[in-house]
Amino acid sequence: MTEELAVTLSCHKLNGKFDKKIRVTTNDPNKPSVTLVCKGQILEAINVSPKQVYFPRIARTGGDQTKKVVITKGDAGPINLKLKPNKVENLDTKLTEVEPGEKYELEVTIKPPFKTDRIRTQLVLETGVEKAPEAKIVVSATVTPRVTTRPVRFVVPRKAQPNWEQCATLVWDDKGTHKILGATCDDPDLKVTIKEEEGKPQRVCLQVPEGYKAPRGVRNVTIKTDDDISPTVKMQVRFSGARPRRTVPTNRAILPKANAPAKVDRTKGKAVTKDETTKLDEETEESGEKPASPIKLRKKDAPEKQKDSTKKSN
């Protein structure tokens, strides 16, 4: 008996040669499972080096930065590249043909001013190859923030003392003077104030009131400034120390503590409680009877010795 198995492969994240295993279960008791190997090679219209363009930690007040990408023909023959227009304001691109149909160079330039802290986009190339008409190159950049906080976040102990306080300052990347206008917290129980001292930068202070119970999760402080580029700055409020335990319901029965072992009333042959035992001892003393001696258990070999003595007497 022969069966056909259709396999659909997603090539979105595959490059070059690949090797995938497929496990098939059967009703054959001798071979309950069979492992098939799927091998192949992804054909690409172009080869790009590097695959992505990344600009790490760009200074917001710095100048232009440029990176170069080399593009060569792939598995489908000669290429005829054309770059589609880019919509990112801070990005300039220039495509140059080095060897006709064989090799190109792409220059990617990123330039200020930067309105965001992160830039990510895709450059789209027309390849001139019928089976793969377009190719994409990812461009990303990380820009240093215009405003930073020191410390980075507020950290509140879960068992903070009454009126515990922590303060933070804002640092701008330019030489201008900016002012903090106000600050609020999304937790109304936490108090946020702006403190000013002559000759010192403004401070944003977070205060914990008496009897405050630290919640689970994170809170945020929003700081308003007179800076048109960064009118608001956010700081996280985290809570350190052990978290409060959640109450977990249980179905286990809570058993009472075991009482002292019951004593036996040898005159009546029943178990009695501690109070009844005391009463029984008092009655025995009044009657003048001797209290019953406790029963001693014989050792395991005692019956065997008794049998031996019986045989000898016979």
C-alpha positions in Angstrom: 0.0 0.0 0.0 1.3 3.4 -0.9 0.3 6.8 0.5 1.1 10.3 -0.8 2.0 13.1 1.6 1.6 16.7 0.6 4.1 19.1 2.4 3.6 22.9 2.4 6.7 24.8 3.5 6.8 28.5 4.6 10.0 30.0 3.2 9.6 33.4 4.9 12.5 32.9 7.3 14.6 30.5 5.3 17.8 31.3 3.5 20.0 29.2 1.3 20.0 25.4 2.0 17.6 24.0 4.6 16.9 20.7 6.2 13.6 19.9 8.0 12.3 16.8 9.7 8.7 15.6 9.4 7.4 12.9 11.8 4.5 10.8 10.5 2.5 8.4 12.7 1.0 5.2 11.2 -1.2 2.3 12.2 1.6 -0.2 11.5 2.5 -1.9 14.8 6.0 -2.6 13.5 6.6 1.1 12.6 4.3 3.3 14.6 6.1 6.4 13.4 8.3 7.4 10.5 10.6 10.4 10.2 10.9 12.0 6.8 13.6 14.5 5.8 12.7 17.5 3.6 15.8 19.1 2.0 16.0 22.0 -0.3 17.5 25.4 -1.2 15.9 28.8 -1.3 16.7 30.6 -4.6 17.1 34.3 -4.2 17.0 37.0 -6.8 19.7 39.1 -5.0 22.3 38.6 -2.4 22.5 41.5 0.2 25.4 42.1 2.6 24.7 43.0 5.3 21.2 41.6 5.4 20.0 44.6 7.5 21.1 48.2 8.1 21.4 49.1 11.7 22.5 52.4 13.3 23.1 51.8 17.1 23.0 54.7 19.6 22.9 57.7 17.4 23.5 61.0 19.2 20.5 63.2 18.9 22.7 66.3 18.5 25.3 64.5 16.2 25.8 64.8 12.5 24.9 62.5 9.5 25.8 58.8 9.6 26.1 56.6 6.5 26.3 52.9 6.0 27.0 51.0 2.7 25.2 47.8 1.4 26.6 45.6 -1.4 24.0 43.9 -3.6 25.0 41.2 -6.1 22.9 39.0 -8.5 21.4 35.8 -7.0 20.3 32.5 -8.5 18.0 34.0 -11.2 20.6 35.6 -13.4 21.3 39.3 -14.2 19.6 42.0 -12.1 18.3 45.5 -12.9 17.8 47.3 -9.6 15.6 50.3 -9.0 14.9 51.8 -5.6 11.4 52.9 -4.7 10.9 56.2 -3.0 11.4 56.3 0.7 8.9 58.1 3.0 11.1 58.5 6.1 12.3 62.2 6.5 15.5 61.4 8.3 16.7 58.8 5.7 18.5 59.4 2.4 19.4 56.6 0.0 21.6 56.4 -3.1 21.8 53.3 -5.4 24.9 53.0 -7.7 25.5 50.3 -10.3 29.0 49.0 -10.0 28.9 46.1 -12.6 26.0 46.0 -15.1 23.6 43.2 -14.1 26.0 41.9 -11.5 26.7 44.3 -8.6 25.2 47.4 -7.0 26.1 49.6 -4.0 23.4 51.1 -1.8 24.3 54.0 0.6 21.9 54.7 3.5 22.3 58.0 5.3 20.5 58.9 8.5 20.4 62.6 9.6 19.0 64.8 12.3 16.7 66.3 13.5 15.2 63.2 15.1 11.6 63.4 16.4 11.5 59.9 17.8 13.9 57.6 19.8 13.6 54.7 17.3 13.5 54.5 13.5 12.5 51.4 11.6 11.5 51.1 7.9 12.0 48.9 4.8 13.6 49.9 1.6 11.9 48.3 -1.4 14.0 47.3 -4.5 12.7 46.3 -7.9 15.0 43.5 -9.0 14.1 43.1 -12.7 13.7 39.3 -12.1 10.3 38.0 -13.2 9.9 35.3 -10.4 11.0 37.7 -7.6 10.1 41.2 -8.7 10.8 42.9 -5.3 13.2 42.6 -2.5 13.2 44.4 0.9 16.0 45.6 3.1 15.3 46.6 6.8 16.7 49.8 8.1 16.6 50.6 11.9 18.2 53.1 14.2 18.2 53.8 18.0 18.5 57.5 18.9 19.7 58.6 22.3 16.8 60.2 24.2 16.5 64.0 24.3 15.7 63.8 28.0 17.0 61.2 30.5 16.1 60.7 34.1 18.5 60.1 37.0 17.8 57.5 38.4 16.1 55.8 35.5 13.1 54.8 37.6 11.7 55.1 41.1 12.1 52.0 43.3 9.9 51.8 46.4 10.5 49.2 49.1 7.3 47.2 49.8 7.8 47.8 53.5 8.7 51.5 53.2 8.9 53.6 56.3 6.2 56.3 56.7 7.0 59.4 54.5 9.7 57.5 52.6 10.9 59.7 49.7 13.0 59.4 46.6 13.9 62.2 44.2 15.0 62.3 40.5 16.4 64.9 38.1 16.0 65.4 34.4 19.0 65.8 32.0 18.6 67.3 28.6 21.1 66.6 25.7 21.3 70.2 24.6 22.8 73.2 26.4 19.6 75.1 26.8 17.8 75.6 30.0 14.4 73.8 30.5 11.9 73.8 33.3 9.7 71.2 34.9 6.1 72.4 35.1 4.5 69.7 37.1 4.3 65.9 37.7 1.5 63.4 38.5 1.3 59.7 39.4 -1.4 57.3 38.2 -1.5 56.0 41.7 -3.5 58.7 43.7 -2.1 57.4 47.0 1.5 58.3 46.0 2.4 62.0 46.4 4.6 63.7 43.8 6.1 67.1 44.3 8.6 69.4 42.6 11.4 70.7 44.8 13.6 73.7 43.8 16.8 74.9 45.5 18.8 77.9 44.4 21.8 76.8 42.3 20.6 73.3 41.9 18.4 71.5 39.2 14.8 70.9 39.9 13.9 67.6 41.5 10.8 65.4 41.1 10.2 63.7 44.5 8.0 60.7 45.1 6.7 60.2 48.7 5.0 57.2 50.3 2.3 58.1 52.9 1.9 56.3 56.2 0.0 53.0 55.9 0.5 52.7 52.1 0.3 49.1 50.8 2.4 48.4 47.7 0.3 47.0 44.9 1.2 44.4 42.4 2.6 45.6 39.0 4.1 48.9 38.0 3.0 52.5 38.4 4.0 55.6 36.3 4.9 59.2 37.0 4.3 61.7 34.2 6.4 64.8 34.2 5.5 67.9 32.2 8.2 70.2 30.9 8.4 73.5 28.8 10.3 71.6 26.1 8.4 71.7 22.8 10.2 68.5 21.5 9.7 66.5 24.7 6.8 68.1 26.5 6.2 65.0 28.7 8.6 62.5 30.3 7.5 59.2 32.0 9.2 57.4 34.9 8.3 54.0 36.1 7.6 53.2 39.8 8.6 49.7 40.7 8.2 48.0 44.1 11.1 46.0 45.6 11.0 43.2 48.1 8.8 40.2 48.6 5.4 40.4 46.9 2.2 39.8 48.9 1.1 36.2 48.7 -2.2 35.4 47.0 -4.8 33.6 49.0 -5.3 30.2 47.4 -8.4 28.3 48.4 -7.9 24.7 49.3 -10.2 21.7 49.6 -8.1 19.9 52.2 -9.9 19.2 55.5 -8.2 20.6 58.5 -8.0 17.8 61.1 -8.0 18.5 64.8 -4.9 17.7 66.8 -4.7 14.1 68.0 -5.7 13.6 71.6 -3.7 11.7 74.1 -4.1 7.9 73.7 -7.2 6.6 75.4 -6.9 4.4 78.5 -8.9 1.2 79.1 -11.2 0.7 82.0 -10.3 -2.9 82.8 -13.4 -3.4 85.0 -15.7 -2.6 82.1 -13.5 -3.2 79.1 -14.1 0.1 77.3 -12.1 3.1 76.3 -12.3 6.2 78.4 -11.3 9.8 78.0 -8.8 11.8 80.0 -11.4 13.2 82.3 -13.0 9.8 82.8 -9.5 8.3 83.5 -9.0 10.8 86.4 -12.4 10.0 87.8 -11.6 6.2 87.6 -8.3 6.7 89.4 -10.1 8.5 92.3 -12.7 5.7 92.6 -10.0 3.1 92.7 -8.2 4.9 95.5 -11.4 5.2 97.6 -12.2 1.4 97.2 -8.7 0.4 98.1 -8.3 -1.7 95.0 -4.9 -1.9 93.3 -4.8 -0.2 90.0 -4.5 -2.6 87.1 -1.0 -3.0 85.8 -0.4 -2.1 82.2 -0.3 -5.0 79.7 3.1 -6.0 78.5 3.5 -7.3 75.0 5.6 -10.4 74.6 8.4 -10.6 72.2 7.9 -12.4 68.9 9.9 -15.4 70.0 7.9 -15.8 73.2 5.3 -18.2 71.8 8.0 -20.4 70.3 9.7 -20.7 73.8 6.3 -21.6 75.3 5.8 -24.4 72.8 9.3 -25.8 73.5 8.6 -25.8 77.3 5.2 -27.6 76.7 7.0 -30.4 74.7 9.5 -30.9 77.4 6.8 -31.3 80.1 5.0 -33.9 78.0 
